[in-house]
Amino acid sequence: MLSIFILIGAYRYYAQLAERFGKTKWHYGLLAIAVYLGTQLFFGFSYGLYQGISDPDSLEEVNYTGFSIVNIISWIISIAAVYGVYHLLERKFVKEHMDKPSMEIEKIGKENL
């Protein structure tokens, strides 16, 4: 249930970034969902592989419901990945925005004042 709220927040976070720079909002919203779920899957598979190698008998006692330390850590890592990709995109968009010719024309007019 908590993952759904995180996904909604990530979608809106990326959609606001896209709207600010004139991009398609739902494309970047879906990117946020893909980053979050991809990180969750990668962490889950990595942890499962670690558990399978270190203690094969523990795989039969896995409980997929409820809160655990592993779930909380995976949420934190996934949120950090979403946040990191957001800042990479933001830097890219700011750089693209500054490279537009219209911005250069506005700078020329300001330099003569």
C-alpha positions, -999 to +999 in steps of 0.1 A: +000+000+000+028+024+008+044+017-026+013+030-043+016+063-024+053+065-033+045+058-070+018+085-071+042+110-055+070+101-079+047+104-109+035+139-098+071+149-090+083+141-125+052+155-141+058+188-125+094+188-137+082+181-173+055+208-171+081+234-159+103+227-189+075+222-215+079+185-219+052+158-221+041+152-185+029+116-187+061+104-204+082+115-174+056+103-150+059+069-164+097+072-163+094+078-125+073+047-121+098+027-142+127+039-121+109+031-089+097-003-099+130-012-116+150-003-085+125-024-064+129-054-087+166-051-088+169-049-051+144-078-046+163-101-070+196-091-055+184-098-020+167-131-031+199-142-048+219-133-017+195-153+005+196-183-019+233-184-018+239-177+019+210-198+033+190-219+009+166-231+036+154-196+044+137-192+010+109-216+021+101-193+051+097-160+031+067-139+041+057-114+014+033-094+035+039-068+062+067-046+070+103-058+074+137-042+075+143-054+039+111-037+027+120-004+044+155-004+030+142-012-005+118+017-003+146+041+008+169+029-020+141+032-046+132+067-034+168+077-036+171+064-071+139+084-082+154+115-065+188+110-082+173+105-117+151+136-111+181+158-104+199+144-135+169+152-156+166+187-140+202+195-148+198+183-184+166+204-189+183+235-174+213+230-197+190+225-227+169+256-217+200+277-215+213+266-249+182+278-268+188+306-292+160+327-278+179+328-245+210+340-262+191+368-279+177+379-245+213+379-231+226+401-259+199+427-251+208+427-214+245+430-220+242+463-239+223+480-210 
